[in-house]
Amino acid sequence: MARFCRERYVAGRHPNKMKGEIDGVYQFDVDLTPRDNLLVRWVYFVNVCQFEFQFLSLRQIEVCLEYFRKKIPGSRRIYFSWLPGDRWEFLRWYERLPKGLRREPNRLKIVKALERALTIFAMQAPEDRPKRRSKKSNVSASRIAA
């Protein structure tokens, strides 16, 4: 049974677990706290197969779902000659996952859980917009005019 939850983003508690290339752009671990206090940034959690996935956006859930839908994942070579560092610093996010998650029964459970989580979190997305205050001055002006 998969469990889903979301909580407000806090930079110190929620690092970017999916560092690496997503949509042709390398994702670093940077602070994503919005400058506007009215905007709420969410972190999404999916707990399935005794492992907790953490996502900073719905797009990350889609990318993870694309990866787990493939029965045989493709391989690609990383070449970072312009960056100094060891090999472990440039592992893609799916190369850092535990080994057992790619087994067929677990893979199918993860696909099912991520699809369900994506639909649930996408339905909750309108809450992410900033809340606007009602203008009481317009209400009182309409009462005066009447």
C-alpha angles and dihedrals in degrees: 000000000000123000126207132194141152133206138181116283116255115179096218095050101038115053120179104267092182098064111161139064117336120168091351093303123104110236113217127191100261133150108270097184108141116240092223113076092210092063115085120206116201134206115209124212128196117185113195135144091012090299129106118218116202121201130184095198142016089249089063089055089052092050092049090048091051090052095049094045090066111088092204112029117218122241126229131182120239116216115184104164091148093058122067116222148087126292095257091061090064102045114131117242094256092052088062094056120106115270098241096061092077094059111113100248092047093044091055092049091049093050091050092047094047092049090051092045091050092054093046095047093043090056089052093050097096088066088066093072117098115267115239124212118239113248107238091184091068091050093051092046091055091050091052092049092052 
